[in-house]
Amino acid sequence: MARSQEKPLRKVSGGRYIAFRGKRKFELAGYPAMTKLSPERKIKKVRTLGGNKKIVHLNAAQINLTLKSGKTQKTEILNVVGNPANPNLVRRNILTKGAVVETKLGRARITSRPGQEGTINGILV
């Protein structure tokens, strides 16, 4: 069965919405990239609506850090320290937006979406 982003058939109360149509191609949902912390860099190109391309990070080990002075420097990610969205992602070393990572320059928070944008940006915490 296809993963969909359409409105659910059930209300919060358990009542039923009446579906006025079936699924549509533009309502299809993709699977999460689950970008892992790994020394090898692995990316995948995905075709999106309108024939556009989206670069998805599957493995990554570097981050573009913006320092307090305003300069940006590329550095290595050592470890995933925290993730306010889901603590299980910390144990599995998965990089998501908002995750706190340990780098050579200190702790940083990821501000980009690695599974959507094809780059990993962050700011020092």
Backbone torsions as a table, in degrees:
resi	resn	phi	psi	omega
1	MET	NA	139.2	-177.1
2	ALA	-76.5	143.4	175.5
3	ARG	-79.2	132.9	-172.8
4	SER	-128.5	153.7	176.4
5	GLN	-108.8	18.1	-179.0
6	GLU	-76.8	170.5	-179.9
7	LYS	-62.6	140.6	-179.0
8	PRO	-68.8	159.8	179.4
9	LEU	-83.9	-18.1	-177.5
10	ARG	-112.5	141.8	174.2
11	LYS	-78.9	170.8	176.9
12	VAL	-63.0	-34.5	-178.9
13	SER	-74.3	-11.6	-178.3
14	GLY	103.0	-10.7	176.7
15	GLY	-67.0	171.6	-173.5
16	ARG	-113.9	133.7	167.8
17	TYR	-83.6	148.9	176.3
18	ILE	-90.0	118.6	179.3
19	ALA	-72.7	127.0	-178.7
20	PHE	-96.2	-3.6	176.3
21	ARG	-165.6	172.3	177.1
22	GLY	-88.1	-165.5	-179.0
23	LYS	-74.5	153.1	177.6
24	ARG	-122.9	154.7	-178.0
25	LYS	-58.5	-40.4	-176.9
26	PHE	-74.7	-7.6	177.6
27	GLU	-94.7	-0.3	-179.7
28	LEU	-65.4	142.6	178.9
29	ALA	-105.9	145.3	176.3
30	GLY	-89.9	168.3	176.8
31	TYR	-88.0	148.5	179.5
32	PRO	-65.8	144.5	-176.0
33	ALA	-73.6	-33.2	-177.4
34	MET	50.8	62.5	-177.6
35	THR	-63.3	122.0	-177.3
36	LYS	-96.7	152.9	172.9
37	LEU	-83.1	115.0	-175.5
38	SER	-153.4	145.5	-178.8
39	PRO	-64.7	-28.4	178.2
40	GLU	-87.1	142.3	-179.8
41	ARG	-96.0	123.4	-179.2
42	LYS	-130.1	124.6	178.1
43	ILE	-125.3	160.3	178.6
44	LYS	-136.0	140.1	176.5
45	LYS	-100.5	130.1	-177.2
46	VAL	-118.9	135.4	176.2
47	ARG	-81.5	131.7	-179.9
48	THR	-114.5	-176.5	-177.1
49	LEU	-59.6	135.6	179.9
50	GLY	85.2	8.3	179.6
51	GLY	80.4	8.3	178.8
52	ASN	-75.8	164.6	-179.8
53	LYS	-113.7	145.6	175.2
54	LYS	-126.5	128.5	179.3
55	ILE	-92.7	124.3	-176.5
56	VAL	-112.8	125.4	175.2
57	HIS	-80.4	127.3	174.1
58	LEU	-101.7	-40.8	175.3
59	ASN	-133.0	144.4	178.3
60	ALA	-155.4	157.7	178.5
61	ALA	-141.9	-0.4	-178.7
62	GLN	-124.9	153.3	-178.8
63	ILE	-136.7	143.9	173.1
64	ASN	-90.7	108.1	-175.9
65	LEU	-98.8	130.3	173.2
66	THR	-94.5	120.6	-177.1
67	LEU	-85.8	171.6	-179.7
68	LYS	-60.9	-31.8	-178.7
69	SER	-73.3	-11.1	179.7
70	GLY	100.9	-8.6	178.5
71	LYS	-81.7	151.5	178.8
72	THR	-112.2	135.0	-177.5
73	GLN	-135.2	137.8	177.8
74	LYS	-86.6	129.9	-179.8
75	THR	-141.7	170.6	-175.2
76	GLU	-92.3	141.3	175.3
77	ILE	-88.5	128.7	-179.3
78	LEU	-95.2	-41.1	-173.3
79	ASN	-161.8	155.1	172.3
80	VAL	-93.7	123.4	-173.5
81	VAL	-99.3	-41.2	-177.1
82	GLY	-155.0	158.8	175.5
83	ASN	-151.2	110.4	-178.0
84	PRO	-65.6	-22.7	-178.6
85	ALA	-74.0	-42.0	-174.6
86	ASN	-158.8	113.7	-179.5
87	PRO	-66.0	-21.4	179.1
88	ASN	-67.5	-26.7	179.2
89	LEU	-69.2	-24.5	178.9
90	VAL	-68.4	-44.5	-179.4
91	ARG	-63.6	-32.7	-177.7
92	ARG	-91.2	1.8	179.9
93	ASN	56.1	48.6	179.1
94	ILE	-101.6	132.9	-177.0
95	LEU	-96.2	121.6	175.7
96	THR	-133.4	171.2	175.6
97	LYS	-64.9	132.3	-179.7
98	GLY	93.4	-9.9	179.7
99	ALA	-70.2	143.3	177.5
100	VAL	-99.1	125.1	-177.4
101	VAL	-121.0	153.5	175.6
102	GLU	-94.9	126.0	178.7
103	THR	-123.2	178.2	178.7
104	LYS	-69.3	-22.5	179.8
105	LEU	-95.4	-3.7	-178.7
106	GLY	127.8	-172.7	-179.7
107	ARG	-76.8	142.7	-178.1
108	ALA	-140.4	153.2	176.1
109	ARG	-108.5	132.9	-179.5
110	ILE	-76.2	127.4	-177.5
111	THR	-107.4	-11.7	178.5
112	SER	-102.2	173.8	178.7
113	ARG	-108.1	99.0	-174.2
114	PRO	-59.8	-32.2	-178.9
115	GLY	-81.2	-5.1	-176.5
116	GLN	-120.7	-33.5	-169.3
117	GLU	-105.3	-18.3	179.0
118	GLY	80.2	14.5	176.5
119	THR	-147.2	157.2	178.5
120	ILE	-122.1	111.3	178.1
121	ASN	-113.3	154.1	180.0
122	GLY	-159.6	168.9	176.2
123	ILE	-126.8	150.3	178.6
124	LEU	-69.3	142.1	179.2
125	VAL	-102.5	NA	NA
